[in-house]
Amino acid sequence: MDGAVSIHREFAALIRTKGQGYIATPESRLSSILIQTRYQQVTNPRDRIFALQGIMQEVGLQPPAPDYSKPPSQVFRETTAYAIKEDNSLDVLNYAPHGSRSQMSLPSWVPDWSDPNSPWFPINFFFFPSGRSSVEFEFRDDGKKLCLWGKSIGSVSKTTVTLQAASFLDGQPTDAQAFFEGSRLAVDLVKAFFEWTEFAIAATADRTAAEAFASILRAFLYTDLPLDEHLGDFFPWLSILLSGKDKDLSFQTRAFFSSITGGDQTSSSPVLESQMTTDEQVTTPVPQARITEPETGRPRPPDPDNEEDMALFVDFYNFDSPEMAQIQRTSEFRTFSQLGNHRAAHEFQKRLISINRDRRLFLSADGKRFGTVPVAVEAGDEIVLFSGARQPFIVRPEDEPGVRCYRLLGPAYVDGAMRGEVWDSAWTREFGLDEFVLV
């Protein structure tokens, strides 16, 4: 078979065996195969699907026979529909393009299996926003449209910036330009952190400080698990971040910050000082200029008495750049350094970015809900709970003549709606639920 993917039978056995984690759950076995193998190289995009025939049969599935006369878009659409039917699950919708238009003109609910990179979204399989309701779906227009039943719980009114600067934390610059770009990204990242925090505090202004603290932490970490283990990291991160922006704090943030720091809003609050023990003060490794030993070629630190070494060192850090000097004078750059030098704050910061990269916070139009959504979400998009889905979703109205339709934009975290709190168990397809036709 042209470009067939070679996958060991042990993978099929793992999927078939219960109790082996996510890929073993019966309701997502076909979705798991498609997701776990999408990074494999193929010469024909159809082989993303057709090369998996043997694996599918190993787990008891009987997919349609390979047909290379069909365009890849049709193969992907039919396979996604087959996965929803066979798994009786909507999990595969999490991997749709998250609002971006596919070059294959795929429906918004169909993942582009030719792209080895899945759209990023946090995963938490303990959420059941629609309670224990059954999965309800129907394919229409010769399988091009997916009709789901659910309930809109509001629309998006505001969003924040996205967190897109995570790569700077994962490695060290290798030359002057990388160090400069990393510094600029660090400043942008702190600005984004501050906007997220101000936004979240304003969204929880009607709650007690303790309730707001918990809601913000749950939203940032995309979880409803016990928060005790994260408080020791979250508090110093929040204190350092807000202390560095004292002059810019809104009224709500000042009140919130005052309530958790005992009224001290300086950069060295008593609570923060008590948490910054000597053991926790860690110096971030400083990248070295690329100076090497002539004999071995191995990097070595610059020799202060060597003019050539020092010339390379100064050039590496771009000390004489006015723009670089301006960046280093900003409060954001200093705050970033503080966050990096405090172990607990740094750990929370890494976790926050790893969970929320390419996502943004949102506030609902009624002001009652906030959470995180994919980058493509904008004001006016609807927040929907689908029957049987494990995550809320954001959709965008896109009407066709005589039909109310929607584009799927991706999964969301919605504070106060992740465990069936707003779902009525009496709702059914015939009573209470609305149709959402995805195109």
C-alpha positions in Angstrom: 0.0 0.0 0.0 1.4 3.4 -1.0 3.0 5.0 2.1 1.4 2.7 4.5 2.0 3.4 8.2 3.8 0.6 10.0 2.4 0.1 13.5 3.1 -2.8 15.8 0.3 -5.1 16.9 1.0 -4.3 20.5 -0.6 -0.9 20.0 -3.8 -2.6 18.9 -3.6 -4.9 21.9 -3.1 -1.9 24.2 -6.2 -0.1 22.8 -8.3 -3.3 23.0 -7.3 -4.0 26.7 -9.4 -2.2 29.3 -7.8 -0.3 32.2 -4.8 1.1 30.4 -5.6 4.8 30.6 -7.1 7.1 28.0 -6.4 5.1 24.9 -8.0 2.0 26.4 -11.5 3.5 27.0 -14.0 1.7 24.8 -15.8 4.9 23.9 -12.7 6.4 22.3 -10.8 3.5 20.8 -11.0 4.6 17.2 -10.5 8.2 18.0 -7.4 7.1 19.9 -5.9 5.2 16.9 -6.4 8.3 14.7 -4.9 10.7 17.2 -2.0 8.5 18.3 -0.9 7.8 14.7 -1.4 11.2 13.0 2.2 12.2 13.3 3.4 9.2 11.2 4.8 10.0 7.7 2.8 9.0 4.6 3.2 9.9 1.0 -0.6 9.8 0.3 -2.8 11.6 2.8 -5.5 8.9 2.4 -3.1 6.5 4.1 -3.6 8.4 7.3 -6.7 6.3 7.4 -6.3 3.4 5.0 -3.0 2.2 6.5 -4.8 1.7 9.8 -7.1 -1.0 8.5 -5.3 -3.8 10.2 -5.1 -2.0 13.5 -8.8 -1.2 13.4 -9.7 -4.8 12.7 -7.5 -5.9 15.6 -9.8 -4.0 18.0 -13.0 -5.3 16.4 -13.8 -2.5 14.1 -15.0 -3.0 10.5 -14.2 0.3 8.7 -15.1 0.8 5.0 -12.6 -0.7 2.5 -9.9 1.6 1.2 -11.1 3.6 -1.9 -8.4 5.7 -3.4 -10.8 7.3 -5.9 -12.3 9.4 -3.0 -10.7 12.8 -2.3 -8.8 13.0 1.0 -11.4 15.4 2.4 -14.2 12.8 1.9 -12.1 10.1 3.5 -11.4 12.2 6.5 -15.0 13.2 6.9 -16.3 9.7 6.5 -13.7 8.4 9.0 -14.6 11.0 11.6 -18.2 10.2 11.3 -17.4 6.5 11.6 -15.4 7.3 14.8 -18.3 9.2 16.3 -20.7 6.3 15.5 -18.4 3.4 16.6 -17.1 5.1 19.7 -20.4 6.7 20.5 -18.4 9.6 21.7 -17.8 13.2 20.8 -14.1 13.2 21.9 -12.8 13.4 18.4 -14.3 16.9 18.0 -11.6 18.2 20.3 -9.1 17.7 17.5 -11.0 19.6 14.8 -9.1 22.7 13.5 -10.3 25.1 16.3 -11.6 27.7 13.9 -8.9 27.7 11.2 -10.1 27.0 7.7 -8.7 23.8 6.3 -7.1 23.8 2.8 -9.2 20.8 2.1 -12.4 22.7 2.8 -13.3 20.2 5.6 -16.3 20.8 7.8 -15.4 22.5 11.0 -16.1 19.4 13.0 -13.7 17.2 11.0 -10.0 17.0 12.0 -7.5 17.5 9.3 -5.8 14.1 9.6 -3.1 15.1 7.1 -1.7 17.6 9.6 0.6 15.7 12.1 0.1 18.5 14.7 -3.1 18.3 16.7 -4.6 21.6 17.8 -3.6 22.1 21.4 -6.2 21.9 24.1 -6.0 20.9 27.8 -7.3 17.4 28.6 -9.3 16.6 31.8 -11.5 13.5 31.5 -13.1 14.0 34.9 -15.4 16.8 33.5 -19.0 16.0 32.6 -20.6 19.4 31.8 -23.8 17.7 30.5 -23.9 15.3 33.4 -24.3 11.7 32.4 -26.5 12.5 29.4 -26.3 10.2 26.4 -24.5 11.2 23.2 -27.0 12.5 20.7 -26.0 13.1 17.0 -27.3 12.8 13.5 -25.5 13.2 10.1 -27.2 15.3 7.4 -26.7 16.5 3.9 -25.0 13.3 2.8 -22.8 13.3 5.9 -21.4 16.8 5.4 -23.2 18.3 8.4 -23.2 17.0 12.0 -26.3 17.7 14.1 -25.9 17.7 17.9 -28.4 18.4 20.6 -27.5 20.7 23.4 -28.0 24.0 25.2 -26.5 27.4 24.8 -25.5 28.9 28.2 -24.5 32.3 26.9 -22.2 34.1 24.5 -18.7 35.5 24.7 -18.5 39.3 25.3 -14.8 39.8 26.0 -11.5 37.9 25.5 -7.9 38.5 26.6 -4.7 38.1 24.7 -3.4 34.6 24.1 -0.4 33.0 25.8 2.0 32.3 22.9 5.5 32.9 24.4 6.0 29.5 26.1 9.0 28.5 24.0 11.2 31.1 25.7 11.0 29.3 29.0 11.9 25.9 27.5 15.5 26.6 26.3 18.4 29.0 26.3 19.2 31.6 23.6 22.0 30.6 21.2 22.9 34.0 19.9 22.3 37.7 20.4 19.2 37.8 18.3 17.6 34.9 20.2 18.4 36.6 23.5 16.9 39.8 22.3 13.8 38.1 21.0 13.5 36.1 24.2 13.7 39.3 26.3 11.0 40.9 24.2 8.8 37.8 24.5 9.3 37.8 28.3 8.0 41.3 28.5 5.0 40.4 26.3 4.4 37.3 28.4 4.3 39.3 31.7 1.9 41.8 30.1 -0.3 38.8 29.1 -0.1 37.3 32.6 -1.2 40.6 34.1 -4.1 41.0 31.7 -5.2 37.5 32.5 -5.1 38.1 36.2 -6.8 41.4 36.1 -9.5 39.9 33.8 -10.1 36.9 36.1 -10.2 39.0 39.3 -12.8 41.3 37.7 -14.8 38.3 36.5 -15.0 37.0 40.1 -15.7 40.4 41.7 -19.0 39.2 43.2 -17.3 36.4 45.2 -15.4 36.3 48.4 -11.6 36.4 48.1 -11.4 32.7 48.9 -14.0 31.8 46.3 -12.4 34.0 43.7 -8.9 32.6 44.5 -10.2 29.0 43.9 -12.1 29.9 40.8 -9.1 31.6 39.2 -6.8 28.8 40.1 -9.2 26.2 38.7 -9.6 28.1 35.4 -5.8 28.7 35.0 -5.1 25.0 35.7 -8.1 23.6 33.8 -9.0 21.4 36.7 -11.5 20.7 39.5 -9.1 18.4 41.4 -8.0 19.4 45.0 -6.0 22.7 44.9 -3.9 22.3 48.0 -0.8 21.2 46.1 -0.9 24.2 43.8 -1.5 27.0 46.4 2.1 27.1 47.4 3.1 27.8 43.8 0.1 30.1 42.8 0.3 32.5 45.7 4.0 33.7 45.2 3.4 33.8 41.5 0.4 36.0 41.9 2.0 38.2 44.6 5.2 38.8 42.5 3.1 39.6 39.4 0.7 42.0 41.0 3.4 43.6 43.2 5.4 44.6 40.1 2.3 46.4 38.7 1.2 48.2 41.8 0.5 51.5 40.0 -1.6 49.8 37.3 -3.9 47.8 39.6 -7.6 48.2 39.1 -10.0 48.8 42.1 -11.1 45.1 42.0 -7.5 43.9 41.9 -6.4 46.2 44.7 -9.2 45.0 46.9 -8.5 41.3 46.1 -4.7 41.7 46.5 -5.2 43.6 49.8 -7.4 40.7 51.1 -4.8 38.1 50.4 -1.7 40.0 51.5 -3.1 41.6 54.7 -3.2 45.1 53.1 0.5 45.2 52.1 0.7 45.8 48.4 4.4 46.5 48.1 6.8 44.2 46.2 8.0 42.7 49.5 4.7 41.8 51.3 5.0 39.9 54.6 3.2 36.9 53.1 5.5 36.8 50.1 8.6 37.2 52.3 7.5 34.3 54.5 7.2 32.0 51.5 10.6 33.0 49.9 12.9 30.9 52.0 16.5 30.6 51.2 16.0 27.2 49.7 13.4 28.6 47.3 15.5 31.5 45.9 16.9 29.9 42.8 19.0 31.7 40.2 18.0 31.1 36.6 21.0 29.7 34.6 22.6 32.5 32.5 23.2 31.5 28.9 26.9 31.8 27.8 28.3 33.3 24.7 29.5 30.7 22.1 33.2 30.8 23.1 34.9 27.4 22.6 38.1 25.7 23.5 40.3 25.6 20.3 41.4 22.0 21.0 38.1 20.4 21.8 35.5 22.8 20.4 33.6 22.7 23.7 32.0 25.8 25.1 33.7 27.7 27.9 33.0 30.8 29.9 34.5 34.1 28.7 37.9 35.1 30.0 37.6 38.7 31.4 41.2 39.3 30.5 40.8 38.2 26.9 39.6 41.2 24.7 38.3 38.8 22.0 36.3 36.9 24.5 34.8 40.0 26.0 34.0 41.4 22.5 32.0 38.2 21.7 30.3 38.3 25.1 29.2 41.9 24.7 28.0 41.2 21.2 26.1 38.1 22.4 24.1 40.1 25.0 23.7 43.1 22.7 24.5 45.4 25.7 24.9 48.5 23.4 21.4 48.1 21.8 19.2 51.0 22.9 16.1 48.8 22.3 17.6 46.1 24.5 18.4 48.6 27.2 14.8 49.9 27.1 13.4 46.4 27.4 15.6 45.7 30.5 14.4 48.9 32.1 10.7 47.9 32.0 8.8 46.7 35.1 7.7 43.6 33.1 11.3 42.5 32.5 12.1 42.9 36.2 9.0 41.1 37.1 9.9 38.3 34.8 13.3 38.0 36.4 11.6 37.8 39.9 9.2 35.1 38.7 12.1 33.1 37.3 14.2 33.5 40.5 11.5 32.1 42.8 11.1 28.3 42.5 7.4 28.0 43.4 6.4 31.0 41.2 8.5 29.7 38.3 6.9 26.2 38.6 3.4 27.7 38.5 4.3 29.9 35.6 5.6 26.9 33.6 2.4 24.9 34.3 0.2 27.9 33.4 1.8 28.3 30.0 2.0 24.6 29.2 -1.8 24.2 29.9 -2.9 27.4 28.3 -0.6 28.1 25.3 -2.5 29.4 22.4 -5.6 29.9 24.5 -7.3 33.0 26.0 -9.6 33.9 28.8 -13.2 34.9 28.1 -16.1 36.6 29.9 -19.7 35.8 29.0 -22.2 38.5 27.9 -24.2 38.2 31.2 -21.0 38.5 33.2 -21.6 35.3 35.1 -19.1 33.0 33.4 -15.5 33.1 32.5 -12.9 30.5 31.5 -10.5 29.6 28.7 -11.1 29.1 25.0 -9.1 28.6 21.8 -7.4 31.6 20.2 -9.9 31.8 17.4 -12.8 32.7 19.7 -14.2 36.2 19.5 -17.0 38.3 21.0 -20.4 37.0 19.9 -19.5 33.3 19.7 -21.8 31.0 21.7 -21.0 28.8 24.7 -22.7 25.4 24.2 -23.1 22.2 26.2 -23.7 19.2 23.9 -25.5 16.2 25.2 -22.9 13.5 26.1 -19.8 15.7 25.5 -17.0 15.8 28.1 -16.2 19.5 27.4 -18.2 22.6 26.7 -17.7 23.9 23.2 -17.6 27.3 21.5 -19.5 27.7 18.2 -20.0 30.6 15.8 -23.3 31.1 14.0 -22.9 30.7 10.3 -26.4 30.5 8.7 -27.2 28.9 5.4 -30.4 29.7 3.5 -33.3 28.5 5.6 -31.0 26.7 8.1 -29.4 27.9 11.4 -25.9 26.5 11.3 -22.7 26.8 13.3 -18.9 26.5 12.9 -17.2 24.6 15.7 -14.3 26.6 17.3 -13.1 24.1 19.9 -13.4 23.0 23.5 -13.7 25.4 26.5 -13.3 25.6 30.2 -16.3 27.3 31.7 -16.2 28.2 35.4 -19.2 26.7 37.2 -20.4 24.5 34.3 -17.9 21.6 34.2 -19.7 19.1 36.4 -23.3 19.4 35.2 -24.1 22.3 37.5 -26.2 24.0 34.8 -27.5 20.9 33.0 -31.0 19.7 33.6 -31.2 15.9 33.6 -34.7 16.1 32.3 -33.6 17.6 29.0 -33.9 15.3 26.0 -33.7 15.6 22.2 -37.5 15.9 22.2 -37.8 18.3 25.2 -35.6 21.1 26.3 -32.5 20.7 24.0 -31.9 22.6 20.8 -30.4 21.5 17.5 -26.9 22.7 16.6 -26.1 21.9 13.0 -22.3 22.0 12.5 -21.0 22.8 9.1 
